[in-house]
């Protein structure tokens, strides 16, 4: 699946000049936790989220440090925190340099972006214009709605071949110690694994193979020689 398959569109946005108070009201009214900031040309220039509004003077939640800790923080950092706490517009509090992706970006890449950069959402941009947004929730929704469409049920032989081929390409699988039988779509796993973790992974691989109706796990754990 790609970003375009799960992205939310159209996107609720704000402008750099949108007052912070209006941003907060928008979050509440539209039940969202973030909004891309776009300029007059529709280009993404930032992202403002609930996290950007945590330390605000209106709620007396500005960051407070001891004089010693303050002395260890650069003046630029302190100045930036002041702007976040006292700024009046979205441009003052937004996170700039937003990580974006294209509509055809595979979801596994989107997930990696989120994990690597510790972010919760990725704006989707095409030809410089914001066309959608993908959040962690959208990825979870994609899992919940996943379906394997089978016009023709694969044969037992095809299922076995597909599973064994898949396992042979996994660096964690000791396929020389495994055997697989398939009867009417039900997979029986036989042989040995070197750990309980590998055993679980083999089971998951079998359950994830298209056409499999059930899995019987007869595997035994037999650590490799010298394992402690």
N, C-alpha and C positions, 0 to 999 in steps of 0.2 A: 504494500500500500504506500501511497505517496501523500504528501502534505495536503494536496488538493482534495483528497478523499475524506479527510477528517476536519479540515480547518473550518472555523466559524467565520461566516461572511454574511452581510457586511459587518465591519468592525466598528464598535463604539470608540470614538477618538476624541481627543481634546486638542486645543491649539496651544502654542507656547504662551500666549497671553491670557489663557483661561485662568481665572482666580483659583487659588488653592481651595477656598471655601466651596466653589462650584464643583471642583473636582471631587471633593469629599461627598457632596450631595449626590453627584452623579453615581458614585460607587454604591451608595445606599439605595438610590431609586432604581438603578438598573441591576442591582445585585451582582456586581462585578468587583474584582479585586485589583484590576489594573487597566490601563488604557494607553495605547500608543499616542504619542504626541506628533502631530503632522503639521507641516507648514502650509502656506497658501497654495502650494503646488501639489499637495497630497503626498509629499515625501516624508518618510519617517525620520524625525530628528531626535527622538527620545522615547522613553517609556516611563510613566508614572504609576506607582503601585501603592498599596496600603503600607508597604514597608517604608516608602519614602515619606510617609506622614506619621510615623511612629513618634518621632522626637520633635514635637511642635510646642511653640510658646503658648498657643491657645489652650493646651491641655496641661501645661506645666510639666512636660515630659522631655525637656531638652536634656542632652547628655550632660552629666555632671561628673567631673573627675577631681581627684585630690590635686593639690598644687604640684605634687611630685609627678603624678602621671601626666598632668598637663604639660609639664616641662619636657617630657619625653616625646610629646606629639608635635609634629611640625606645625608652623604657623599656617601653612596652606591648608592642612587638614582641619585645623581649628576654624579657619575662615570658611571653609566649605561646609562644615557642620553648622556654623552660624547661619549661613544662607539657607540651608535645609530647614532650620528651625524657625527662621523669621521671614523667609521669602514669601512673596504674595502671589506669584504666578506659577503655572506648571513648569515653565522654563527654569525657575529657581530650584525646584525640588526634583525634577525628573532625572532619571539615569540616562546620560547620553551614550553615544557609541553603542547603539543597540545591535545585538546579534540577530540577523535576519536570515531567511532562507527563501528559496523559490518554490513555486507550486509543485514542481516535479521532484522535489527532494524526498528521497525514501524516508519512511518513518524511523528506520533504525538510525539514520543520520541525525534526525531531529532529536531522538532520545539521547544520542551521544552528546549533542550540543548542550542539552539541558543538564546532563550529568556532569560534563566537563567544566561547564561554566557556572554551575550551581544556580540555574535560572528555572523559572516555572512556566515560561511561555516564549514562543518564537513568532514574531510577526512574519507574514508571508508577503513577499514583494515580487512584483512582475513589472518589468520595464520601468523600474523606479517608483512604481505606485503600490500602495498598500492594498492588497486584495483579500487578505484574511489573516487569521491568527490561530496558532496551534498551542494549546496548553497541555499540561500534564493530564488534566482531566479528560481532554479529548483523546489522548492515547489510551487511557483506561477505558473510555467508552468504546474505542475501536476493538479492544480485547473482548469486552462484554458482548459486542455485536458480531463477533467473528463467526463465520459459518463456512463449512467446507461443502461447496456445491458439487454433488456427485451425480452426473447424468447416468454414468455407468459404473457400477461397483467394480473396483479392480479385482483381478483374480488373486487367489491366495499366493500363487507363484510370483505375481507382480508385486504384491505387498512385501513378501519375504525378500525379494531382490532389492526393492527400494530401501527397506530398513537396513539390510546388511551393507549396502553401498553407502548409506548415510553414516553408519557407525564406523566404517573403514576410513572415513575422512575426518573422524573426530580424534584429536590428539590424546584424549583421555581414555579412549576405549581400547581394551585389549581383546580385539576380535578373535584372536587365535584361541581364546578360552571360552568363546560364546557359540551357541547354536540357537537357531530360531526355527520354529515350526508354525505353520499357519493353517487353521482349519475353519472355513466359513467366516473368515475375517477376524477370528480370534487368535491372537498371538500367544504362543507359549515360549518363554525364555528359559534356556537351559545353559548350564556351565558355571563358570566362576568369574568373579570380579576381584579386584585387589583391595576394594574398600566399599563401605556402605554408600559412600557418596557416588562412586562409579555405578554401583548397582541401581541407585535411584535415577541416575542420568540415563542409563540404558532403558529403564522402564518408561521414563518420560519420552525418550526418543520413539519407543514403540507406540505409546499412546498418541503421539503427535503425527504418526504416519497416516496419510490419507487412506481411508478404506478400512482402518482398524476398528473393530466393533468392541473389542475387549482385550485385556492382557492378563495372562496368568504368569506370575513371577516365581520361577523355580530356582532362581540363581542362588548360589552360595558365595559367601565372602571368603576368599583364601588369599591372604596377603602374600606379596612377592617374597622370595627368600631373602632373609636378612632384614626384613621390615621390623621396626621396633614400635 
